[in-house]
Amino acid sequence: MPDTWNDLMACLDLRSLPTDATPPADPFLAFAGSNQQLPHRRLFGGQLLGQFVRTANAVNPDKTVKSLHASFFREGTSDTPVHYIADPLHDGRSFGALTVTATQGRRPIATCAVSLHATEAGPTHQPIRPTAAPPGPENRVRFDLLPWDTRSVTDLDAHDDGRADYDLWMRIPDTEVAGAAAALLAYSTDLNVIGTALRPFDGIDQRGNGTAFTSATTSHTVWFHRPFATGDWLLLRHYGAMVAHGRCFGRGDVFTADGTLVASFAQEALLRFHVDAVPAR
């Protein structure tokens, strides 16, 4: 694989397209992004999530992304540039909204509804604060798609009939690129929801995609509650809520090292077990 960090940061550096480069014309805005160079040549959904955030940043730089809800309906390929067509719906003093369509070769592959908010002061309250500390370096785990320090006391690849939860600590390298923190976090939340949902099934783990099962993200939502800094530890707490009818659903929260809740996420995905796989009941 290439230098994954620089490759990823290059993907978040979108460029504007002339209004006649892709339909429709004004008031729509168009941007293009490069793709990660991955061995399987398919687009990782997290790349699109990060680029949706960056598109919203470009359209409305005076507000921050409050939430995004993406729907994926075609598989993208890494050999064709992705164009992002943004339709600004509202730009008020406090809130903004837009829809973004990701296209390849003029065919839509995903859409995203994005909400934005101008920072406001006010009282705060948060009843849940995790007390765990980041595990030591002996608990490092490797994910090729996450080019930074990641740690967990749980082996997501173990065939151990485990509980449908997973805690992953990560420390994104410090970057001063405006809006990159939210984009990189959105990117990260797409990776382990399906793997967490598979933990209760003895003998099956996330590496079985294409052999024991077929999976693909169909929709993904991220809520950003508070600003946070890259360079600091974040805890991604995953919970697999349901597997049924060829689909799975999971959700999670993101905390800083001091227990501050900064984001939440949820995902629905296709999850079809192959006939020769024998999942646990």
C-alpha positions as CSV (number, residue, x, y, z in Angstrom):
1,M,0.0,0.0,0.0
2,P,1.2,3.6,-0.5
3,D,1.8,6.1,2.3
4,T,-1.8,5.8,3.6
5,W,-1.7,9.0,5.7
6,N,-0.6,11.2,2.9
7,D,-2.9,9.4,0.5
8,L,-5.8,10.0,2.8
9,M,-5.0,13.6,3.4
10,A,-4.8,14.1,-0.4
11,C,-8.3,12.7,-0.7
12,L,-9.6,15.4,1.7
13,D,-8.1,18.2,-0.4
14,L,-11.1,18.7,-2.7
15,R,-10.9,21.0,-5.7
16,S,-13.7,23.1,-7.2
17,L,-15.1,22.3,-10.6
18,P,-16.4,24.8,-13.1
19,T,-20.2,24.9,-13.0
20,D,-20.4,23.4,-16.5
21,A,-18.0,20.5,-15.6
22,T,-20.9,18.3,-14.2
23,P,-24.6,18.8,-14.4
24,P,-26.7,20.4,-13.1
25,A,-25.7,24.1,-13.2
26,D,-26.1,26.8,-10.6
27,P,-27.2,27.0,-7.8
28,F,-25.4,23.7,-7.4
29,L,-21.7,23.6,-6.5
30,A,-19.4,20.9,-7.7
31,F,-16.1,19.5,-6.3
32,A,-13.8,16.6,-7.1
33,G,-11.7,14.4,-4.9
34,S,-9.0,11.9,-5.4
35,N,-9.4,8.3,-4.3
36,Q,-7.4,6.1,-1.9
37,Q,-5.2,3.6,-3.7
38,L,-6.4,0.3,-2.1
39,P,-5.5,-3.2,-3.2
40,H,-9.1,-4.3,-3.9
41,R,-9.7,-1.2,-6.0
42,R,-13.1,-0.5,-4.4
43,L,-13.9,2.7,-2.6
44,F,-14.0,2.6,1.1
45,G,-17.2,4.2,2.4
46,G,-15.2,6.1,5.0
47,Q,-13.5,8.0,2.2
48,L,-16.8,9.2,0.9
49,L,-17.9,10.2,4.4
50,G,-14.7,12.3,4.9
51,Q,-15.2,13.9,1.5
52,F,-18.9,14.7,2.3
53,V,-17.7,16.6,5.4
54,R,-15.0,18.5,3.3
55,T,-17.6,19.4,0.7
56,A,-19.8,20.9,3.4
57,N,-16.8,22.8,4.8
58,A,-16.2,24.3,1.4
59,V,-19.8,25.3,0.8
60,N,-20.3,26.8,4.2
61,P,-17.0,27.6,5.9
62,D,-18.6,29.8,8.6
63,K,-20.3,26.8,10.3
64,T,-19.3,23.4,11.5
65,V,-20.9,20.1,10.5
66,K,-23.4,19.1,13.1
67,S,-24.6,15.8,11.5
68,L,-24.5,13.9,8.3
69,H,-26.5,11.0,7.0
70,A,-25.2,9.1,4.0
71,S,-26.8,6.5,1.8
72,F,-24.7,4.2,-0.3
73,F,-26.4,2.5,-3.3
74,R,-23.6,1.7,-5.8
75,E,-20.1,0.4,-5.3
76,G,-17.4,2.9,-6.3
77,T,-14.1,2.2,-7.9
78,S,-10.7,3.8,-7.2
79,D,-9.8,4.3,-10.8
80,T,-12.5,7.0,-11.5
81,P,-12.6,10.4,-9.8
82,V,-15.6,11.1,-7.6
83,H,-17.5,14.3,-8.2
84,Y,-19.5,15.9,-5.4
85,I,-22.6,18.0,-6.4
86,A,-23.7,20.1,-3.5
87,D,-27.2,21.7,-3.2
88,P,-27.3,24.3,-0.5
89,L,-30.8,24.2,1.1
90,H,-30.5,26.7,4.0
91,D,-27.9,29.1,5.4
92,G,-29.3,30.9,8.4
93,R,-27.6,32.8,11.2
94,S,-27.4,29.6,13.4
95,F,-28.0,26.6,11.2
96,G,-27.3,25.5,7.6
97,A,-28.3,22.5,5.5
98,L,-27.3,21.0,2.2
99,T,-27.5,17.7,0.2
100,V,-24.5,16.3,-1.5
101,T,-24.5,13.7,-4.3
102,A,-21.4,11.7,-5.0
103,T,-21.1,10.6,-8.7
104,Q,-18.7,8.6,-10.8
105,G,-18.9,8.8,-14.5
106,R,-22.1,10.8,-14.1
107,R,-23.7,8.0,-12.1
108,P,-24.7,8.6,-8.5
109,I,-23.1,6.2,-6.0
110,A,-24.1,7.9,-2.7
111,T,-26.0,10.8,-1.3
112,C,-25.6,12.7,2.0
113,A,-27.8,15.1,3.9
114,V,-25.6,17.5,6.0
115,S,-26.6,19.8,8.8
116,L,-24.4,22.6,10.0
117,H,-24.4,24.9,13.1
118,A,-22.6,28.0,14.2
119,T,-20.9,27.6,17.6
120,E,-23.0,28.8,20.5
121,A,-22.4,29.2,24.2
122,G,-24.6,27.5,26.8
123,P,-24.8,25.1,29.8
124,T,-23.5,21.5,29.4
125,H,-24.5,18.2,30.9
126,Q,-23.3,14.7,30.1
127,P,-24.4,11.8,32.4
128,I,-22.0,9.1,31.0
129,R,-18.2,9.4,31.2
130,P,-16.1,6.3,30.6
131,T,-13.4,5.8,33.1
132,A,-11.0,3.5,31.1
133,A,-7.6,4.8,30.1
134,P,-6.0,4.2,26.7
135,P,-4.3,0.7,26.8
136,G,-0.5,0.5,26.7
137,P,1.6,-0.1,23.5
138,E,1.4,-3.8,24.0
139,N,-2.3,-3.6,23.0
140,R,-1.6,-2.0,19.6
141,V,-3.8,-3.3,16.8
142,R,-3.3,-2.8,13.1
143,F,-5.9,-1.6,10.6
144,D,-4.5,-0.9,7.2
145,L,-7.1,1.8,6.6
146,L,-6.3,3.7,9.8
147,P,-2.7,5.1,9.4
148,W,-2.2,6.1,13.1
149,D,-1.8,4.5,16.5
150,T,-4.8,2.2,17.3
151,R,-5.2,0.1,20.5
152,S,-7.7,-2.3,21.9
153,V,-7.8,-5.1,24.6
154,T,-10.2,-7.0,22.4
155,D,-9.2,-9.0,19.3
156,L,-11.9,-8.2,16.7
157,D,-10.6,-11.1,14.5
158,A,-10.9,-13.8,17.3
159,H,-13.4,-16.6,16.8
160,D,-14.5,-16.4,20.4
161,D,-18.3,-16.1,20.3
162,G,-17.9,-12.7,22.0
163,R,-20.3,-9.9,23.0
164,A,-21.4,-7.5,20.3
165,D,-19.3,-4.6,21.6
166,Y,-15.9,-3.2,20.8
167,D,-13.7,-0.4,22.2
168,L,-11.0,1.0,20.0
169,W,-8.7,3.7,21.1
170,M,-7.0,5.8,18.4
171,R,-4.8,8.9,18.1
172,I,-5.1,10.7,14.8
173,P,-1.9,12.6,13.9
174,D,-2.0,16.3,14.6
175,T,-3.2,18.3,11.6
176,E,-4.0,22.0,11.3
177,V,-6.1,21.6,8.1
178,A,-9.4,23.3,8.9
179,G,-12.3,20.8,9.2
180,A,-10.0,17.8,8.8
181,A,-10.6,16.5,12.4
182,A,-14.3,15.9,11.7
183,A,-13.6,14.4,8.3
184,L,-11.0,12.0,9.6
185,L,-13.3,10.9,12.5
186,A,-16.2,10.3,10.1
187,Y,-13.8,8.3,8.0
188,S,-12.9,6.2,11.0
189,T,-16.4,5.4,12.2
190,D,-17.1,3.3,9.0
191,L,-14.5,0.6,9.7
192,N,-15.6,-1.7,12.5
193,V,-19.4,-1.6,13.0
194,I,-19.9,-4.8,10.9
195,G,-17.0,-6.5,12.6
196,T,-18.6,-5.7,16.0
197,A,-22.0,-7.1,15.0
198,L,-20.3,-10.3,13.9
199,R,-18.6,-11.0,17.3
200,P,-21.5,-13.2,18.7
201,F,-21.2,-15.6,15.8
202,D,-18.7,-18.3,16.7
203,G,-16.2,-19.1,14.0
204,I,-16.9,-16.0,11.9
205,D,-15.1,-12.7,12.0
206,Q,-14.8,-9.6,9.8
207,R,-12.1,-11.2,7.6
208,G,-14.8,-13.5,6.2
209,N,-16.3,-11.0,3.8
210,G,-16.7,-12.8,0.5
211,T,-16.3,-16.3,1.9
212,A,-18.5,-16.7,5.0
213,F,-20.7,-13.7,4.3
214,T,-21.2,-10.7,2.0
215,S,-21.4,-7.2,3.6
216,A,-21.6,-3.6,2.5
217,T,-22.6,-0.4,4.2
218,T,-26.0,0.9,3.1
219,S,-26.4,4.0,5.3
220,H,-24.2,5.7,7.9
221,T,-24.9,8.7,10.2
222,V,-22.5,10.7,12.3
223,W,-23.4,13.4,14.9
224,F,-20.7,15.8,16.0
225,H,-21.5,17.1,19.5
226,R,-18.4,19.0,20.5
227,P,-15.1,20.2,18.8
228,F,-12.1,18.1,19.5
229,A,-8.4,18.1,18.5
230,T,-6.4,15.7,16.4
231,G,-3.2,14.5,18.2
232,D,-5.2,13.4,21.3
233,W,-6.6,10.0,22.2
234,L,-10.2,9.2,21.2
235,L,-12.2,6.2,22.3
236,L,-14.6,4.7,19.7
237,R,-17.1,2.6,21.6
238,H,-19.0,0.3,19.2
239,Y,-22.2,-1.6,19.9
240,G,-23.8,-4.1,17.5
241,A,-27.5,-3.8,18.1
242,M,-29.1,-6.2,15.6
243,V,-28.5,-8.8,12.9
244,A,-31.6,-10.0,11.0
245,H,-33.1,-10.4,7.6
246,G,-29.8,-10.0,5.7
247,R,-28.9,-6.8,7.5
248,C,-27.1,-5.5,10.6
249,F,-27.3,-2.4,12.6
250,G,-24.8,-0.9,15.0
251,R,-24.0,2.3,16.7
252,G,-21.3,3.9,18.8
253,D,-20.0,6.9,20.7
254,V,-16.7,8.8,20.5
255,F,-15.1,10.1,23.7
256,T,-11.9,12.0,24.5
257,A,-9.4,10.6,27.0
258,D,-11.1,12.6,29.8
259,G,-14.5,11.1,29.0
260,T,-16.0,14.0,27.1
261,L,-18.5,12.8,24.5
262,V,-17.6,14.5,21.1
263,A,-19.5,12.4,18.5
264,S,-21.9,9.5,18.0
265,F,-22.5,7.3,14.9
266,A,-24.9,4.6,13.6
267,Q,-24.7,2.3,10.6
268,E,-26.9,-0.1,8.7
269,A,-25.3,-2.6,6.4
270,L,-26.1,-5.6,4.2
271,L,-25.0,-8.8,5.9
272,R,-25.8,-12.0,4.1
273,F,-24.3,-15.3,5.5
274,H,-23.4,-17.8,2.9
275,V,-25.1,-21.2,2.9
276,D,-22.0,-23.1,4.1
277,A,-21.5,-20.7,7.0
278,V,-23.1,-21.8,10.3
279,P,-23.6,-18.8,12.5
280,A,-24.4,-19.2,16.2
281,R,-28.0,-18.9,17.3
